[in-house]
Amino acid sequence: MKKNLLITLLFIYAFANAQDPIYTQYYNIPQVINPGATAIRESASAGIIHRSQWPEADLKINSNYAFYNTYSEEMNSALGVNILSQRESFSKYHLTQVNFAYAYRVQLNRNWFFHPAIEVGYGNKSYGFQNLVLGDQLNIDSGTINPTTADPTILNENVGYFDFSAGAIINTDKFWFGITIKHLNRPEIDFTNSKNMRLDMFYSFSGSYTFGFQELPRILPNNTQLLVSANYMQQGSYNRLDVGAGVQFSSITVGAIAATNPSNISDNGITSINPYLSFEYEHFRIGYSYDIVTNGMGRNGGVHEISFVYLFDLIKDCDGCPRYFKPKSKTYLY
């Protein structure tokens, strides 16, 4: 019983200090990383991304992100709302957060655009403490368990907090680069009464570049392009660098991303190889990725991720937005 108690408390401590959910398909829904990507197409869109992590292990984690974005030409601004949800099976940890994002569009010159943004939200973290047995509940003489405890850990089964983040994207029609800082106010997330545990700030530097294949018109369709992307993230002592590339045909994109741990140079620091596939048809964009874990965690089922995006307006052509975000129902010459 002491072993189970220790394991449970370790999971509680780990998830109370947990990093933000990380999605492999940040290239499909970039606002999961940067609020500056809110309605970057200058029209409305909605979508959801589901991540199932280690389904064959005792510790199963499911993360969901749903959003709706819209754009106002009169305000030259983008507005968005998103809901983040994460559940863990062992300790019954559950995170729910609702965020509102605002991004402004600035045309720097003919080719360059700037999208600064802020995001404000309210989050709630909770645990299934009703299944947790603490030391002062154990009655060794009678072999019984007391229903109550004086341990302060059990007093708070959930904690709520306000959260503030900021981000910005600079782009041309071929290139975009973004910077994000989340949890600027470092919200208090301590489940005990000591109130001395704050959420670490999350930093991200991400971007992509699109190459055309106009020099090979007889081999590939003239709207084929190569998308190269990278995303560096840092939160507390944890950091991660994703580097990937994909070939995008008229409606299908095939590629792979390598997730690395720059702090650990052993085995080249690669923690997973993540092949992905996305498909577009009229208003719909659907993506799937699978993270193949390479860090020796054993049988865990890897990580499955499915994304679904609906683009409300295919007629409007965003002025200067990155080509990758343009609907492929149109033909773009290079």
Secondary structure as UniProt FT lines:
FT   HELIX           2..16
FT   TURN            24..28
FT   HELIX           30..32
FT   HELIX           35..37
FT   TURN            38..41
FT   STRAND          45..53
FT   TURN            55..56
FT   STRAND          61..72
FT   TURN            73..76
FT   STRAND          77..88
FT   TURN            89..91
FT   STRAND          94..104
FT   STRAND          106..107
FT   STRAND          113..126
FT   HELIX           129..131
FT   HELIX           135..137
FT   STRAND          138..139
FT   TURN            140..143
FT   STRAND          144..145
FT   HELIX           152..155
FT   STRAND          158..171
FT   STRAND          175..182
FT   TURN            184..185
FT   TURN            193..194
FT   STRAND          202..212
FT   TURN            214..215
FT   TURN            217..219
FT   TURN            222..223
FT   STRAND          225..235
FT   TURN            236..237
FT   STRAND          238..248
FT   STRAND          252..260
FT   TURN            262..263
FT   HELIX           266..269
FT   STRAND          270..281
FT   TURN            282..283
FT   STRAND          284..293
FT   STRAND          303..311
FT   HELIX           323..325
FT   TURN            328..329
//
